[in-house]
Every structure is written in C-alpha cells, then in structure tokens.
Amino acid sequence: MHKLLAILSLSLIICSCAGEEDADPGSADTFVKLFGGANLDDPQVVVTTPDGGYLVLATTEIDSVERTLFKIKLIKADEFGNQAWQRIYPGSNEVSYKGRSLVPYNDGYLIIGDRINPGDEELGSEEETSLLVLGVDQMGELTDNISNITLPSASLQGYGIVPTRSGDLAVVGKISSDTTDNNIFTSRLDGTALQVIDDCTAQYEANDVDLVKSFFERPDGSLAFAGSIANGSNGQVFVLPGCQASVLAGPSLVPGATASYTVNQLAETTTGLAVVGTTNINNNQDVFFARLTSLGEQVSLTVFDDLGPADDQGLAITTASDGGFIIGGLTEINTSNEADLMIRKLNFSGEVQWTRVYGDLNEEEVRFIQETPDGGFVVLGKIEFGGIDNIVLLKTDAQGNIN
C-alpha cells in the first residue's frame, strides 16, 4: 500500500483549465492520500471533524468462496490526511452492512445504509435487505443507537438521514418489491431511542426512481431530496411538506426533455437548491449544473461541453462560502481515455471560474466534496489499481491546487 501511495503521489498529473492562470501553487496544507487494500472500496462521504481532521465513510466488498460480503468502513484521518484509525462494521460475517450517508449527531455520528441478510438456500430463505441506522462515537466505537427498519415482502435501502429541528430524525429510503409500485420510503425516528414514529411513516410511488444521497430539512420544516426517474431519463426533486403527504410529488428537472438528465447530487443554497448530474444532450456525456427554487423548480441550467468530445460526468456538488459552488466528477480528456478526477469552481450563476483535473494512468472519479474551514476543499474519490477500487482523499487550497 505504501508503494501504491508513493506511485500515486509521484505520478499525479494536475491540469488547470478555464482561467486562473495566475493562481498560486498548492499550499503546504494540501495532500493526496490513498486508503484501501485487497478488497473493493466504494467511497461515499467525507466530513470534517471538530479536531480539524476528516471522517471517511465507505462500503467494502469482500469476495469469498461461499459468498460476497459487504461491510461499512469508517476511516479517521488527521488534518494532514494521515490515518488515525479505521473501523469495520459488522464484526461478524453473518450479515452484510452497506453505508451511504453520514451525519454528526449527539457528540458522535449516525450512518444510514443497508443491513443484508444473505438467506439460506438449503432452508429456502431469500436475501433480505432492511434500512439500517448505526450510531458511533467520536472514536468510531458503536453506541446503543441502532435501528433496523424492515418491510414485509420488500427490500428497503437507506439513502438519507437528517436531524430535524423538532428533535427527531428523518430518513428516506428506496423500496424494491414485486408486490407494490411504491418505491420511496420516508419516516421519522425518535431522536433518543431511534424507534419509528408510525404516524410519520409513508410509502410513495415515484416512477422507478434512483435516489441520490442528498437529504435536507428546509427552513419551513419540509424535507427535500432528489433522484432520477425512469432509468435516469430525467432528474426530479421531491419536497415532503410534513410527516407525510397523500402523494409525493415534485417537478421534473427538464420538463418534456428528450435527452437524459441524471441527477447525482443535490445541494442546499441560501435561496433554494442546486443539482449536478450528467446529460447526453450533445450525444456524449457532459456535466450539467442547475439552480432550483426551494420547491425544486428550475431557475437555470448549464451544460458544460468545453472539454471537447470526451465523456464527462457530474457526480458531486457543494456550496462555497463566497456564494458559488464546487462541482466534481470525472473526465476522459486524457489521451488514454481513462477517467480522471475533475473539480470546477462556479459562481452563483453557474459560470466557470476555474477547472482542475487530477489523474494518472488509473481510473479515478470524485464522489464527494466539502469546503474546509481554511477555504480549501476536501475531495473524496475512488481510484482503481489493477482491478481493485481504493479510496483517494485530496485536500486542495482555495483555488483547487495541490502542492
């Protein structure tokens, strides 16, 4: 692993585009760090911690002779990106866990994802997936906060969790079932015992939606989340006004669109919402960015095709302290057609201020971005080495540079 990290650090190529020709070189507090091993890692979220470090959430896939297992991986890194500790959940191989989102809660953190019971062919039992909420303290040790929500004759996957102003927790998940057309699950959990509040639980039909792990409580108490409907043909934002509604509805991102607009992440702004995703409107894959009202209606939409005919994907978004946005994803502009990490700084109107591309001879992509207290950005990504997916963590300065 140390050899791989050295190779990565030495071979990282940084391409700066679209302005900022006079930007300062990377400062001393920037870094590139690699985490992983022999198993496939699927990075999900990174958050900054009170001590100035970082907490990375990932799902690890472990292949064995008998079956494939999934485990939640939590990595704590210090302010320089050095690993302080790593936790794996669960400790046994009887069930699998997948993690998708991570939020601070009561001097610790809550992870939402899936609990997968593999079933037993000899006994005739099938695999069962339920929504999992897992509590950990600041050191990653499990707390008593755990909730496992099951549905009869259906699989339920956890996508988003948010502490609400009323003191409870709101969750959103995806239903997969042969017996119902409902495929969105929303609920409230008691903030102490993490027990389901029945009169705040509902299921909705949403045209075969693919949810993204973005979930917010709006200032008026409503909940907002997003996904792509009908196999990615159009993004959609959903706003849930209270505990539940008779019908869950929300505007399509591009009404009447013939091209595909796949939403990959939603961000909350001071005036509404913003999304990033991928479109095929130019007959190849391009990144799009859209500003929305608080109800999810489109204010503006920009498609970025300035990197030429190469395929690009928009996978992550965060707001910046100056009122603009940072979006990230991947681009295949290099000559070997391998995907490289890409981040872009936009102003509030969606105009590009600078673009940075980071890569080497391997496949890389951005999964999550967050602004850091010093005005820089921490970027969580995936990098492939010899068929093994590992986690890459980058810290840039305010101009997106790495020293």
C-alpha positions in Angstrom: 0.0 0.0 0.0 2.8 2.5 0.8 4.3 1.7 -2.6 1.0 2.4 -4.3 0.7 5.7 -2.4 4.2 6.7 -3.5 3.4 5.8 -7.1 0.2 7.9 -6.9 1.9 10.9 -5.4 4.7 10.9 -7.9 2.5 10.2 -11.0 -0.4 12.6 -10.2 -0.9 14.9 -13.1 -2.6 18.2 -12.4 -4.2 20.0 -15.3 -5.7 23.5 -14.8 -8.1 24.9 -17.3 -10.7 27.7 -17.8 -8.9 30.7 -16.3 -7.0 31.3 -13.0 -3.7 31.2 -15.0 -2.1 33.2 -12.2 -3.3 31.1 -9.3 -0.9 30.4 -6.5 0.6 26.9 -6.5 -0.7 24.4 -3.9 0.0 25.3 -0.3 1.6 23.2 2.3 -1.7 22.1 3.8 -2.7 20.2 0.7 -2.3 16.5 0.2 -3.2 13.3 -1.7 -3.8 10.2 0.4 -4.7 6.7 -0.5 -6.6 4.2 1.6 -7.6 0.6 0.8 -6.3 -2.9 0.5 -7.1 -6.1 -1.4 -10.9 -5.6 -1.3 -13.1 -3.3 -3.4 -13.9 0.0 -1.6 -16.8 2.2 -2.6 -16.3 5.7 -1.0 -19.4 7.6 -0.1 -19.0 10.7 2.1 -16.3 12.7 3.9 -17.0 15.2 6.7 -14.6 17.5 8.6 -14.3 16.7 12.3 -14.0 19.1 15.3 -10.3 18.5 15.6 -9.6 19.6 12.1 -9.4 16.1 10.6 -11.6 14.1 8.3 -14.0 11.2 8.6 -14.5 9.0 5.5 -17.4 6.6 5.0 -17.1 3.7 2.5 -18.6 0.3 1.8 -16.1 -2.5 1.3 -16.9 -5.6 -0.8 -15.3 -8.8 0.3 -15.4 -11.8 -2.1 -15.1 -15.2 -0.6 -15.6 -18.8 -1.9 -19.0 -19.0 -0.2 -20.5 -15.6 -1.0 -19.9 -11.8 -1.3 -19.9 -9.8 1.9 -20.3 -6.0 2.4 -19.0 -4.1 5.4 -19.1 -0.5 6.4 -15.7 1.1 6.6 -15.1 4.3 8.7 -11.7 5.9 8.4 -10.5 8.8 10.7 -7.7 10.9 9.2 -5.9 13.8 10.8 -5.6 17.4 9.4 -2.8 16.2 7.1 -4.8 13.2 5.8 -2.8 10.6 7.8 -4.9 7.7 9.0 -5.6 7.8 12.8 -7.9 4.7 13.0 -10.2 2.5 10.9 -13.4 0.7 12.0 -15.2 -2.0 10.2 -18.9 -2.9 10.8 -20.2 -5.5 11.4 -17.5 -7.6 13.2 -19.0 -10.9 12.1 -19.7 -12.4 8.7 -23.3 -13.4 9.4 -24.8 -10.3 7.8 -23.6 -7.5 5.4 -23.8 -3.8 6.0 -23.7 -1.0 3.4 -23.2 2.7 4.3 -24.4 5.6 2.2 -24.6 8.7 4.3 -23.0 10.1 7.5 -24.2 12.9 9.8 -22.9 14.3 13.1 -25.3 13.5 16.0 -25.0 13.8 19.8 -21.2 14.0 20.0 -20.9 11.2 17.5 -22.2 10.2 14.1 -25.1 8.3 12.5 -24.6 6.1 9.4 -27.5 5.2 7.2 -27.5 2.3 4.7 -28.5 -1.3 4.5 -28.5 -4.4 6.6 -28.4 -7.5 4.3 -29.3 -11.0 5.5 -27.9 -13.4 2.9 -30.6 -16.0 3.4 -30.1 -19.8 3.2 -30.7 -21.8 0.0 -31.0 -25.1 2.0 -33.7 -23.6 4.2 -35.4 -21.9 1.2 -34.9 -18.4 2.6 -34.1 -15.5 0.3 -31.8 -12.5 0.8 -33.4 -9.7 2.9 -32.4 -6.1 2.9 -33.6 -3.6 5.5 -32.8 0.1 6.3 -30.0 0.4 8.8 -29.2 3.3 11.1 -26.0 2.9 13.1 -24.6 5.2 15.8 -20.9 5.6 16.6 -19.0 7.9 18.9 -16.1 10.2 18.0 -13.7 7.3 18.1 -15.9 5.1 15.8 -17.0 2.8 18.6 -20.6 1.5 18.3 -23.1 3.1 20.6 -26.6 1.9 21.6 -28.1 3.9 18.8 -29.1 1.4 16.2 -32.3 1.0 14.2 -33.3 -1.7 11.7 -36.4 -0.9 9.6 -37.9 -3.8 7.7 -40.8 -4.0 5.3 -42.9 -7.2 4.6 -42.1 -8.8 1.2 -39.8 -5.9 0.2 -36.2 -4.7 0.3 -35.6 -1.4 1.9 -32.3 0.6 1.4 -31.3 3.6 3.4 -30.2 6.7 1.5 -30.6 9.8 3.7 -30.9 10.8 7.3 -31.1 14.3 8.9 -31.7 15.5 12.4 -34.7 17.8 12.4 -35.4 21.0 14.4 -38.2 19.2 16.3 -35.6 16.8 17.8 -36.4 13.7 15.8 -34.6 12.1 12.8 -36.0 12.0 9.3 -34.9 9.2 7.0 -35.5 8.4 3.3 -35.0 5.1 1.6 -35.7 3.1 -1.6 -38.2 0.2 -1.8 -37.7 -2.8 -4.1 -40.6 -5.2 -4.3 -42.5 -7.4 -6.7 -45.8 -6.7 -4.9 -46.1 -2.9 -4.9 -45.3 0.0 -7.1 -44.3 2.2 -4.2 -40.5 2.7 -4.3 -39.9 5.6 -1.9 -40.0 5.2 1.9 -40.0 8.2 4.4 -40.2 8.1 8.1 -39.3 9.9 11.3 -37.4 8.2 14.2 -37.5 9.1 17.8 -34.3 11.1 18.5 -33.4 9.2 21.6 -34.4 5.5 21.0 -34.3 5.7 17.2 -37.7 4.0 17.1 -40.0 4.5 14.1 -42.8 7.1 14.6 -45.7 5.3 12.9 -47.8 8.4 12.1 -44.8 10.0 10.3 -44.1 7.0 8.0 -45.2 6.7 4.4 -44.5 5.0 1.1 -44.8 6.6 -2.3 -44.8 5.7 -6.0 -42.1 7.7 -8.0 -41.7 6.1 -11.4 -38.8 3.7 -10.7 -36.7 6.4 -9.1 -33.0 6.1 -8.4 -32.4 8.1 -5.2 -29.2 10.1 -4.5 -27.8 10.5 -1.0 -28.8 14.1 -0.5 -31.4 14.9 2.1 -32.3 18.3 3.7 -34.7 19.9 6.1 -35.8 23.2 4.7 -36.3 26.3 6.8 -40.0 25.8 6.8 -39.6 22.3 8.2 -40.2 20.5 4.9 -37.8 17.8 3.6 -36.1 17.8 0.2 -34.4 15.0 -1.7 -33.8 14.0 -5.3 -33.4 11.2 -7.7 -33.6 10.2 -11.4 -36.8 8.7 -12.7 -37.2 6.1 -15.5 -33.7 4.8 -15.6 -32.0 8.3 -15.5 -34.0 9.9 -18.2 -34.9 12.9 -16.1 -34.0 14.2 -12.7 -36.6 15.0 -10.1 -36.7 16.9 -6.8 -39.2 15.8 -4.1 -40.4 18.1 -1.3 -42.2 16.5 1.6 -44.2 19.2 3.4 -44.5 17.4 6.8 -44.5 14.0 8.4 -46.3 12.6 5.3 -48.4 13.6 2.3 -51.1 11.7 0.4 -49.0 11.9 -2.7 -45.3 12.6 -3.0 -44.7 14.9 -6.0 -42.0 17.2 -7.3 -41.1 18.9 -10.5 -39.1 17.3 -13.3 -35.7 18.9 -13.8 -36.3 19.4 -17.5 -40.0 19.1 -18.4 -40.6 17.4 -21.7 -36.9 16.6 -22.2 -35.9 14.0 -24.9 -32.3 13.9 -23.6 -31.3 12.2 -20.4 -30.6 14.2 -17.3 -29.3 12.0 -14.5 -29.2 13.8 -11.1 -26.2 12.7 -9.0 -26.2 15.1 -6.0 -28.4 17.8 -4.6 -27.2 20.8 -2.5 -29.0 23.3 -0.4 -28.4 27.1 -1.1 -29.4 30.3 0.6 -32.2 30.8 -2.0 -33.2 27.2 -2.9 -31.5 24.2 -4.2 -28.8 23.2 -6.8 -28.1 19.9 -8.5 -25.3 18.4 -10.6 -25.5 15.5 -12.9 -24.8 14.0 -16.3 -26.6 14.6 -19.7 -26.4 13.1 -23.2 -27.9 16.1 -24.9 -24.7 16.6 -27.0 -24.6 12.9 -28.0 -21.9 12.2 -25.4 -21.8 12.5 -21.6 -21.5 16.1 -20.3 -21.8 17.6 -16.9 -24.8 19.8 -16.1 -25.5 22.2 -13.3 -28.9 23.6 -12.4 -30.1 26.1 -9.9 -33.6 25.5 -8.5 -36.2 27.2 -6.3 -36.9 25.8 -2.8 -39.7 23.8 -4.4 -37.3 22.2 -6.9 -38.4 24.3 -10.0 -35.6 25.1 -12.4 -34.2 28.6 -12.4 -31.2 28.0 -14.7 -29.4 25.0 -16.3 -25.9 25.0 -17.7 -24.3 22.1 -19.7 -20.5 22.1 -19.8 -19.1 20.8 -23.0 -15.9 22.9 -23.1 -13.6 19.9 -22.6 -14.3 18.6 -26.1 -15.9 15.3 -27.2 -14.6 13.4 -24.2 -17.1 11.9 -21.8 -17.5 13.8 -18.5 -19.8 13.1 -15.5 -21.0 15.4 -12.8 -21.1 13.4 -9.5 -20.7 15.8 -6.5 -21.6 19.3 -5.5 -21.2 21.6 -2.5 -21.8 25.3 -1.8 -18.8 27.6 -1.3 -18.5 30.3 1.3 -18.5 33.0 -1.4 -21.9 32.0 -2.6 -20.7 29.9 -5.5 -20.4 26.2 -5.9 -17.8 23.4 -6.3 -18.8 20.5 -8.6 -16.9 17.4 -9.2 -16.9 14.2 -11.2 -14.7 12.7 -13.9 -13.5 13.4 -17.3 -11.8 11.3 -20.0 -9.9 14.2 -21.7 -6.5 12.3 -21.3 -5.1 10.5 -24.3 -5.6 7.1 -22.8 -9.3 7.6 -22.3 -9.0 6.8 -18.7 -11.3 8.7 -16.3 -9.6 11.4 -14.2 -10.9 13.3 -11.1 -12.3 16.7 -12.1 -13.5 19.6 -9.9 -14.8 23.0 -11.0 -15.5 26.3 -9.2 -18.7 28.1 -10.3 -20.0 31.4 -9.3 -23.6 31.7 -8.1 -24.9 32.0 -11.7 -23.1 28.8 -12.7 -20.3 30.4 -14.7 -17.0 28.6 -14.6 -14.2 30.3 -12.6 -11.7 27.5 -12.8 -11.3 23.8 -13.6 -8.9 21.3 -12.1 -8.2 17.8 -13.4 -6.2 15.3 -11.3 -5.2 12.0 -12.6 -2.6 9.4 -13.6 -2.7 6.2 -15.6 -5.5 4.8 -13.4 -9.3 5.3 -13.4 -10.4 7.9 -10.9 -13.6 9.8 -10.1 -14.9 12.3 -7.5 -17.6 11.0 -5.0 -18.0 13.8 -2.5 -16.7 17.4 -1.9 -16.8 19.6 1.1 -15.3 23.1 1.8 -12.8 23.2 4.7 -12.6 25.9 7.4 -9.4 27.3 5.7 -11.4 28.0 2.4 -9.9 24.9 0.6 -11.7 21.8 -0.3 -11.5 18.1 0.7 -12.3 15.8 -2.2 -13.2 12.1 -1.7 -12.8 9.9 -4.7 -12.3 6.4 -6.0 -9.2 5.2 -7.7 -8.6 1.8 -9.4 -5.4 -0.2 -9.2 -5.2 -3.5 -11.1 -9.0 -4.1 -10.8 -9.1 -3.1 -7.1 -11.0 0.1 -6.2 -9.4 2.1 -3.4 -10.2 5.4 -1.7 -8.4 8.6 -2.5 -8.6 11.7 -0.4 -7.4 15.1 -1.7 -7.1 18.4 0.2 -6.8 21.4 -2.1 -6.3 25.1 -1.4 -9.0 27.7 -2.2 -8.0 27.6 -5.9 -8.2 23.9 -6.2 -4.5 23.4 -6.3 -2.4 20.6 -4.7 1.2 21.1 -3.8 
